[in-house]
Amino acid sequence: MFGDSHDFYNTRQKKTNRTIGQKRQPWLIMVLISLILLGGIGSRLVYLQLLEGEVYREKAENNRIRIIPKPPVRGNIFDRKGRVLASTRLTHAAYLWPVVIKESNWEENLRYLSQLLSISADDIERKIKQAGYNSPTLIRIARSLNPAQITALEEFKSELNGLEVDIESVRNYPNQDLAAHVLGYTGELNAEQLSKRRSEGYRLGDTVGKMGIEAAYEQQLRGEWGGLQLEVDGVGKVVKVLGQKIGKAGKDVTLTLDLDVQKAAETALGKRKGAIVAIDPRDGEVLAMVSYPRFNPNVFSSQITPETWEKWRREGDPFVNRALRGFPPASLFKIVTATAGMETEKYPPNTVLNTFAYLNVGGTFFGEWNRAGFGPMGYVRAIAWSSNTFHGQIGRGVGGTTLIKWARNYGFGDKTGIELEEEARGLIADDTWKQKNYSWGWTDGDTVNMSIGQGFTQATPLQVAIMFAVPANGGYRVKPHFLKGDGDVSKWRTSMNLKPSTIITLKQGLRAVVSSGTGKALNSPNLPPAAGKTGTAEAPPGKVHAWFGGYAPYNKPEIVVVAFAEHSGGGGGSVAAPMVRQVMEAHFKNKK
């Protein structure tokens, strides 16, 4: 019995140990779970509030605040008499607000927008991605909307949250393609350009000058952005205006261009591929600059159609300013050759040389254009009749190094310093250049070829105009410019320190070209006595180039005009000289 009692006790003892606190166990588990949950929630709250709070506050703010940027009104561009060359006009543009776009039906809406606006879906997507889908700022996706597009977009706004149609100012060129290469055009910054110019205050959607004066004077013309900061509700409806920044219009720019002379130059060149430049020889003011083919800069204020691109392709490249591109200057270069001969004193102004049917230089024959020679000639008659063999002898006599030096003194082979970044340097080759490009040195034949404006020599019509200004103004090399200044001519010109006898001889020769030589086309009752020089450049395999440069009045010059016709097939006297006459007549008609 005693044994039985012991077993019972042990059994009771074991049972009691297993059940101690059994009634409290659920509460302990609940407390433990609660602590774990509270700890997780608390840590999440700490993470959200302290670590990610700024991010989420920004997202919430972006969903509540809409920024409507207002691009500045670009400054106007005027000609020298205050006539408008470039201004602004109002038009409608389409915008998207990325932060409220509903992604569920975005692809379908994107296709519709693409069809309606005639722009690719990829272009729209690219602009939104560039701004970011959380951007609170409206992103412009299309400009210059037509009435049908405006109506369709207004109806579609209920389907696509975040779509806006607003008024903006765009560039307007009232004279269409007139002076297009001078004025240039404006366009929206692409991603690469934006990354480079963001430090200058540019932003997505900014319009900038892409060429010509628009690019050269971008900082003066651009102005400063303004805009509105709006509070909106969940569906994008404006609740109130939170702030406003008034934009600052760009500054106006007045150019040296004369609209009447520019129009006359455009008409004179017509549909010929080439260029015309008119400058004031006293200070380098550019009165006209024309290049053909040309383009209408207004097309860049809206979406450019494939038909427009195809038209430009057929025409050649209308964006090349041929007034700033290099071509063989032909006989116009003989002004440089004559200058080198007289300034070295090896061939003074009273020099007389016999001329021939051709010059034989190391087995290469350089022919006289009349195929017979002109007999004995001095500088004045040799310039008047553009003798190749006379100037070939001068060039060979002074040597290549001297001739190259005087070409560079006149400004050939380097930029003139005009504001347009499209300007080319042209080419004045030398021994180093030839060794690099042809693996053999400079020869007498190269010198003779250069002396008559052929061979490797390349000059822009603007550089040629600067050359003509030297005898016209009495020996000063001018710096061409478009910005109308204060009238102080001294800061725009540098003396070449030519002998008075050299200047007199050049002027007499250039006058004789018009009065009795190859440039008689400038003898007009509508012009004062003028001076000039013809040029016909070989340009294989196509037709020859035609040149003419001149100035008037002969005794007190106030305008230099150079005309160039690419592959015209005719001589400078018959093709280019009449163009110069037309431009000069327009200038002097206005002077009367």
FENFENWO-V39091 format. One record per residue. N is the residue number from 1. SS is DSSP state (A for helix, B for strand, O for the rest). OMEGA is omega as a letter, one per 40 degrees, with the letter a starting at -180 (* if undefined). Layout:
BEGIN
<<N SS OMEGA> <N SS OMEGA>>
END
This chain:
BEGIN
<<1 O i> <2 A i> <3 A a> <4 A a> <5 A i> <6 A i> <7 A a> <8 A a> <9 A i> <10 A i> <11 A i> <12 A a> <13 A a> <14 A a> <15 A a> <16 A a> <17 A a> <18 A a> <19 A i> <20 O i> <21 O a> <22 O a> <23 O a> <24 O a> <25 A i> <26 A a> <27 A i> <28 A i> <29 A a> <30 A i> <31 A a> <32 A i> <33 A a> <34 A i> <35 A i> <36 A i> <37 A a> <38 A i> <39 A i> <40 A i> <41 A a> <42 A i> <43 A i> <44 A i> <45 A i> <46 A a> <47 A a> <48 A a> <49 A a> <50 A a> <51 A a> <52 O a> <53 A a> <54 A i> <55 A a> <56 A i> <57 A i> <58 A i> <59 A i> <60 A i> <61 A i> <62 A i> <63 A a> <64 A a> <65 B i> <66 B i> <67 B i> <68 B a> <69 B i> <70 B i> <71 O i> <72 O i> <73 O a> <74 O i> <75 O i> <76 O i> <77 B a> <78 B i> <79 O a> <80 O a> <81 O i> <82 O i> <83 O a> <84 B i> <85 B i> <86 B i> <87 B i> <88 B i> <89 B a> <90 B i> <91 B i> <92 B i> <93 B i> <94 B a> <95 B i> <96 B i> <97 B a> <98 A a> <99 A a> <100 A i> <101 O i> <102 O a> <103 A a> <104 A a> <105 A a> <106 A a> <107 A i> <108 A i> <109 A i> <110 A i> <111 A a> <112 A i> <113 A a> <114 A i> <115 A a> <116 A a> <117 A a> <118 O i> <119 O a> <120 O i> <121 A i> <122 A i> <123 A i> <124 A i> <125 A a> <126 A a> <127 A a> <128 A i> <129 A i> <130 A i> <131 A a> <132 O a> <133 O i> <134 O a> <135 O i> <136 O a> <137 B i> <138 B a> <139 B i> <140 B i> <141 B i> <142 B a> <143 O i> <144 O a> <145 O i> <146 O a> <147 A a> <148 A i> <149 A a> <150 A i> <151 A a> <152 A a> <153 A i> <154 A i> <155 A a> <156 A a> <157 O i> <158 O i> <159 O a> <160 O i> <161 O i> <162 O i> <163 B a> <164 B i> <165 B a> <166 B i> <167 B i> <168 B i> <169 B i> <170 B a> <171 B i> <172 B i> <173 O a> <174 O a> <175 O i> <176 O a> <177 O i> <178 O i> <179 O a> <180 A a> <181 A i> <182 A a> <183 A a> <184 O i> <185 O i> <186 B i> <187 B a> <188 B i> <189 O i> <190 O a> <191 A a> <192 A i> <193 A i> <194 A a> <195 A a> <196 A a> <197 A a> <198 A a> <199 A i> <200 A i> <201 O i> <202 O a> <203 O i> <204 O a> <205 O i> <206 O i> <207 B a> <208 B i> <209 B a> <210 O a> <211 O i> <212 A a> <213 A i> <214 A i> <215 A a> <216 A a> <217 O i> <218 A a> <219 A i> <220 A a> <221 A a> <222 A a> <223 O a> <224 B a> <225 O i> <226 B i> <227 B i> <228 B i> <229 B a> <230 B i> <231 B a> <232 B i> <233 O a> <234 O a> <235 O i> <236 O i> <237 O a> <238 B i> <239 B i> <240 B i> <241 B a> <242 B a> <243 B a> <244 B i> <245 B a> <246 O i> <247 O i> <248 B a> <249 O i> <250 O a> <251 O i> <252 O i> <253 B i> <254 B a> <255 B i> <256 O a> <257 O i> <258 O a> <259 A i> <260 A i> <261 A i> <262 A i> <263 A a> <264 A i> <265 A i> <266 A a> <267 A a> <268 A i> <269 A i> <270 O a> <271 O i> <272 O i> <273 O a> <274 B a> <275 B i> <276 B i> <277 B i> <278 B i> <279 B i> <280 O a> <281 O a> <282 O a> <283 O i> <284 O i> <285 B i> <286 B a> <287 B i> <288 B i> <289 B a> <290 B i> <291 B i> <292 B e> <293 O a> <294 O a> <295 O i> <296 O a> <297 A i> <298 A a> <299 A a> <300 A i> <301 A i> <302 O i> <303 O a> <304 O a> <305 O i> <306 A i> <307 A i> <308 A i> <309 A i> <310 A i> <311 A i> <312 A a> <313 A a> <314 A a> <315 A a> <316 O a> <317 O a> <318 O a> <319 O i> <320 O i> <321 O a> <322 A i> <323 A a> <324 A i> <325 O a> <326 B i> <327 B i> <328 O a> <329 O i> <330 A a> <331 A i> <332 A a> <333 A a> <334 A i> <335 A i> <336 A a> <337 A i> <338 A i> <339 A i> <340 A i> <341 A a> <342 A a> <343 A i> <344 O a> <345 O i> <346 O i> <347 O a> <348 O a> <349 O a> <350 O a> <351 O i> <352 B i> <353 B i> <354 B i> <355 O a> <356 O i> <357 O i> <358 B i> <359 B i> <360 B a> <361 B i> <362 O i> <363 O i> <364 B a> <365 B i> <366 B a> <367 B i> <368 O a> <369 O i> <370 O i> <371 O a> <372 O a> <373 O a> <374 O a> <375 O i> <376 B a> <377 B i> <378 B a> <379 A a> <380 A a> <381 A i> <382 A i> <383 A a> <384 A a> <385 O i> <386 O a> <387 O i> <388 A a> <389 A i> <390 A a> <391 A i> <392 A i> <393 A i> <394 A a> <395 A a> <396 A a> <397 A a> <398 A i> <399 O a> <400 A a> <401 A i> <402 A a> <403 A i> <404 A i> <405 A a> <406 A i> <407 A i> <408 A i> <409 A i> <410 O i> <411 O i> <412 O i> <413 O i> <414 O i> <415 O a> <416 O a> <417 O i> <418 O a> <419 O a> <420 O a> <421 O a> <422 O a> <423 O i> <424 O a> <425 O a> <426 O a> <427 B i> <428 O a> <429 O i> <430 O a> <431 A a> <432 A a> <433 A a> <434 A i> <435 A a> <436 A a> <437 A a> <438 A i> <439 O i> <440 O a> <441 O a> <442 O a> <443 O i> <444 A i> <445 A i> <446 A i> <447 A i> <448 A i> <449 A i> <450 A a> <451 A i> <452 O i> <453 O i> <454 O i> <455 O a> <456 O a> <457 O i> <458 B i> <459 B i> <460 B i> <461 A i> <462 A i> <463 A i> <464 A i> <465 A i> <466 A i> <467 A a> <468 A i> <469 A a> <470 A i> <471 A a> <472 A a> <473 A i> <474 O i> <475 O a> <476 B i> <477 B a> <478 B i> <479 O a> <480 O a> <481 B a> <482 O a> <483 B a> <484 O a> <485 O a> <486 O i> <487 O i> <488 O a> <489 A a> <490 A a> <491 A a> <492 A a> <493 B a> <494 B a> <495 B i> <496 O i> <497 O i> <498 O i> <499 O i> <500 A a> <501 A i> <502 A a> <503 A a> <504 A a> <505 A i> <506 A a> <507 A i> <508 A i> <509 A a> <510 A i> <511 A a> <512 A i> <513 A a> <514 A a> <515 A a> <516 O a> <517 O a> <518 O a> <519 O a> <520 A i> <521 A i> <522 A i> <523 O a> <524 O i> <525 O i> <526 O a> <527 O i> <528 O i> <529 O a> <530 B i> <531 B a> <532 B a> <533 B i> <534 B i> <535 B i> <536 B a> <537 B i> <538 O a> <539 O i> <540 O e> <541 O a> <542 O i> <543 O a> <544 O i> <545 B i> <546 B i> <547 B i> <548 B i> <549 B a> <550 B i> <551 B a> <552 B e> <553 O a> <554 O a> <555 O i> <556 O a> <557 O i> <558 O i> <559 B i> <560 B i> <561 B i> <562 B i> <563 B i> <564 B i> <565 B a> <566 O i> <567 O a> <568 O a> <569 O i> <570 O a> <571 O a> <572 A a> <573 A a> <574 A a> <575 A a> <576 A a> <577 A i> <578 A i> <579 A i> <580 A i> <581 A i> <582 A a> <583 A i> <584 A i> <585 A i> <586 A i> <587 A a> <588 A i> <589 A i> <590 A i> <591 A i> <592 O *>>
END
